[in-house]
Amino acid sequence: MNKQAELRIFTIAKESKTTFKKILTLPLYLSDIDSFAMHIYKKCGSHLFHIEFKSSYGRWLKLCSIRIKRTKKTGLKYTFSDIDDSNRLRLFLEKNRKPRDKLKLAENISTVKPKIREGKNRDDFYYG
């Protein structure tokens, strides 16, 4: 089973003090920055966030600093404090998406029901 990425979310106050908010697991379906910002907004609200991710070695590394705002005209607006943050986040989401491509579609295959032809019952369909 593929392990989901863990994110540690901090809020940044006006005095540049960070306070811990929560730890989130990143879903596999997130592949772009827009859906990532929407996911963070739904879980944590709108604020200035400092986000860290857990590396494969168990260390927490900086992912990005992002400000998320809700506006009436455009919906959700996000800005990064640095260009490197957006590039780092894009690479991280791309890396997170790769295991999803390798997942087997077992749940889709198991839910498919065999087509039964008219005039025959299920036993005739399977055995003859």
HELIX and SHEET records of a PDB file:
HELIX    1   1 ILE A   33  CYS A   44  1                                  12    
HELIX    2   2 ILE A   83  LYS A  102  1                                  20    
HELIX    3   3 ALA A  106  THR A  111  1                                   6    
HELIX    4   4 ARG A  122  TYR A  127  1                                   6    
SHEET    1   A 5 THR A  18  LEU A  26  0                                        
SHEET    2   A 5 ALA A   5  ILE A  12 -1                                        
SHEET    3   A 5 LEU A  48  LYS A  54 -1                                        
SHEET    4   A 5 TRP A  60  THR A  71 -1                                        
SHEET    5   A 5 GLY A  75  PHE A  80 -1                                        
END                                                                             
